[in-house]
């Protein structure tokens, strides 16, 4: 969903980065996964993060407010998934 949102807002380079990150995440070893989860967590919030990107949709079926709402929903959803994965990894140790 992140990729689609970024593409709808004319940000293909950022969409590709998230898409590539997702592919690499699936192929990661447990130590790599832990490191990638930390990176993803830092990318989601704060200055210069995914949540901080000013979005202006270049499609007719989405307003700026809808794009921002989806951006925040996705940041929260992904953040919750990161926390869940971290908890699962901790229980495996």
C-alpha positions as CSV (number, residue, x, y, z in Angstrom):
1,X,0.0,0.0,0.0
2,X,2.9,2.4,0.7
3,X,4.2,1.8,-2.8
4,X,0.8,2.6,-4.4
5,X,0.4,5.7,-2.2
6,X,3.8,7.1,-3.1
7,X,3.2,6.3,-6.8
8,X,-0.2,8.1,-6.7
9,X,1.7,11.1,-5.3
10,X,4.3,11.2,-8.0
11,X,7.2,9.8,-5.9
12,X,8.4,6.7,-7.8
13,X,11.9,6.8,-6.4
14,X,10.5,6.5,-2.8
15,X,8.0,3.8,-3.9
16,X,10.9,1.8,-5.4
17,X,12.9,2.1,-2.2
18,X,10.0,0.8,-0.1
19,X,9.3,-2.0,-2.6
20,X,13.0,-3.0,-2.6
21,X,13.1,-2.9,1.2
22,X,10.1,-5.2,1.4
23,X,11.8,-7.8,-0.9
24,X,15.0,-7.6,1.1
25,X,13.0,-8.0,4.3
26,X,11.5,-11.2,3.1
27,X,14.9,-12.7,2.3
28,X,16.7,-11.5,5.5
29,X,18.3,-13.7,8.1
30,X,17.3,-13.2,11.7
31,X,20.2,-10.8,12.6
32,X,19.6,-8.9,9.3
33,X,15.8,-8.8,10.1
34,X,16.5,-7.2,13.5
35,X,18.7,-4.5,11.9
36,X,16.1,-3.9,9.1
37,X,13.3,-3.6,11.6
38,X,15.3,-0.9,13.4
39,X,15.9,0.9,10.2
40,X,12.2,0.7,9.2
41,X,11.1,2.0,12.6
42,X,13.4,5.0,12.2
43,X,12.1,5.6,8.6
44,X,8.4,5.6,9.7
45,X,8.5,8.6,12.1
46,X,10.4,11.8,12.8
47,X,11.9,14.5,10.7
48,X,12.5,13.4,7.1
49,X,10.5,10.1,7.6
50,X,7.7,8.5,5.7
51,X,5.2,10.2,8.0
52,X,6.9,13.6,7.2
53,X,6.8,13.4,3.4
54,X,4.5,16.1,2.0
55,X,2.1,14.2,-0.3
56,X,0.2,15.8,-3.2
57,X,-1.7,13.2,-5.2
58,X,-1.3,13.3,-8.9
59,X,-4.5,11.2,-9.4
60,X,-8.0,12.5,-9.6
61,X,-9.5,10.0,-7.1
62,X,-7.5,11.1,-4.0
63,X,-7.4,14.4,-2.2
64,X,-4.4,15.7,-0.2
65,X,-6.3,15.0,3.0
66,X,-7.0,11.4,2.0
67,X,-3.4,10.9,1.1
68,X,-2.2,12.3,4.4
69,X,-4.8,10.2,6.3
70,X,-3.6,7.0,4.5
71,X,0.0,8.0,5.1
72,X,-0.6,8.2,8.9
73,X,-2.7,5.0,8.9
74,X,0.1,3.1,7.0
75,X,2.8,4.5,9.3
76,X,0.8,3.3,12.3
77,X,0.0,-0.1,10.8
78,X,3.7,-0.7,9.8
79,X,4.9,0.5,13.2
80,X,2.5,-2.0,14.9
81,X,3.8,-4.8,12.6
82,X,7.4,-3.9,13.4
83,X,6.6,-4.1,17.2
84,X,4.9,-7.5,16.7
85,X,7.8,-8.9,14.7
86,X,10.3,-7.7,17.3
87,X,8.2,-9.3,20.1
88,X,8.2,-12.6,18.1
89,X,12.0,-12.5,17.6
90,X,12.6,-11.7,21.3
91,X,10.5,-14.8,22.3
92,X,12.7,-17.0,19.9
93,X,15.9,-16.0,21.7
